[in-house]
């Protein structure tokens, strides 16, 4: 009897297993219907003539259209085929609609973007654009909607959240341009950081902790007591605002004239550093119309090629760090909460009510704006809690204008055939401010930093460094810097231009652009590598993009090597640095030893000084740390632990840091044999949005590969040492790499960090990732006989 029961149970279990297998296979087969149609012919109403979509083996689409309208239509169609969920997610970010399916954790983000008014502003911008730009955006939207109407099964993310995408609108593309501008503009955070550090450390030590650009000696920070003398209540509350963390590492771009290349024509390189994610922000595409070719990196949701080349010119971008934002403290009129003071008397807040859905719940949110801009303290909880009673904080930002013509600039740049046309296009590029480096096929090279930059009065003692009283006319903007006064270089005598987020204003340049430049570590390294070879090629430029020698490691190594750790683990960790040349290659054990040591050293140096601010302010802070280790202007005093009676010297901390680092590595990774390599812990964290935050799904949707670099190498791989879970994960790096050969643009090289598809079932979901980490490239030819078709789809009217 028992054996019969066992047999019967076994049959039942086998039957259930079979049912589950069949069900799983059926679900998998059904989900595969979410993959796009790549071959044959499909009807796409709205076209003027058939469009051929030829995909190569890498999944890059080559779009052959009879006119511009059909070209932008096809771009919308292929974006929707390959990146529909990404486009939907991004649109919901811009419109403040994430909490509808992500719940409470997304509520504050939604309120912030509602407060900024991105969706409303995008609609006004679109209405004011010229007819040609609107027509291009409308054609793109029609292409997206034609694909939505194809009846294809929606990708798995839509199924999981039970979301159906709305029709794409032309202004949705403008929304994403504004969100990208927001991500690349962070002056307001730095203003708040200065206040918080001043409150905790005092002005003198706060200035040490946030040092000037190397070689610069800016005026002292304004007298905060005097500046806030008219702030009612506890003015010190202002000093508790904000999130005092370092911003992300920017981007690299350089160009050399034909005098410095083997071909006799310019070479241009670009690698914009952005947050890594799955899928990548970028999508490669080639568009061919009777007007010519344009190819390069597009942003799904936006029609035009953002970074790339056409038949005549190639262009690149890096972030300028221009000071395009100011925070204003606005004083509410006592007894009249709907009004605030201005230099000419009281003025009423502009206000509106919006409904933010959190799951099925509807919440009513009051949005307020002043003459300077939206009230940020209503949206950012920490800012609101710390703003003195009877006051609000408003954000002035040059992007928040309905005359923003950046969308027009994108289309114009794609069509530019000369230096003059590039410059004409960039007059319309308004936000964010960028360093645009370009090269012409005929040999000319150039640089300009387009974008709207506010003009501030000379008696403005804050100059964008801290929040200022909104009722004092001295701090009001006096207009915008004319385009012709922006930093510009055309055909420099030395035949090269390098931008890596360093200071880009020449000596004697008068207009105020910024004070918060990134240190010149990467730009100096690029210059040195350019000097190392008389005539450059695509291969030599590729080697520069792959360079993973860390400036920070090279500068700090003498202090590490002089350390005397007390434990055997610390001594073994230090021994790994013997003979190391500061190259943070993925297979380096020394790079990991250095990173672990430096992480603990930063904690020992300033955790006691920052106190409650340390956890959120814990960063690499290379300029500050090197000044401390070198004892510049007595800054080695930071090494003394204020919480102990003993006097600690920097050498003591450097020794102790090895012991602590060895313990941390053993506890976290459990490899006491020393075989752990940099790439084992410094992996490119291409987290899916939002499945990357769900442990059970992250393994299926995240894209992770071992990566070289750190925040101070040309091949950037920024990690956040304050992250308790993944302190060395590569979060911010070369989201795209390109090298443009103006002798033969079809030889230009490209790569981004994941793959062309956003559908996890596609062979093109992660096919770039390993090659990206190895700094390899693909080509995207424009000549029809050079394009090898893997799939051909015809979009028919």
Beta strands, then each sheet from edge to edge (+ up, - down):
strand 1: 40-43
strand 2: 51-55
strand 3: 61-64
strand 4: 251-256
strand 5: 267-275
strand 6: 277-278
strand 7: 282-289
strand 8: 292-299
strand 9: 305-310
strand 10: 313-319
strand 11: 325-333
strand 12: 336-342
strand 13: 345-348
strand 14: 350-358
strand 15: 361-369
strand 16: 391-397
strand 17: 434-440
strand 18: 445-448
strand 19: 468-469
strand 20: 488-490
strand 21: 496-499
strand 22: 683-688
strand 23: 703-706
strand 24: 717-718
strand 25: 732-734
strand 26: 736-741
strand 27: 749-752
strand 28: 778-779
strand 29: 791-796
sheet 1: 1+ 29+ 2- 3+ 7+ 8- 9+ 10- 17+ 18- 20+
sheet 2: 21+ 4- 5+ 25- 24+
sheet 3: 21+ 4- 5+ 26- 27+ 28-
sheet 4: 6+ 22+ 23-
sheet 5: 13+ 12- 11+ 16-
sheet 6: 13+ 12- 11+ 19+
sheet 7: 14+ 15-
end
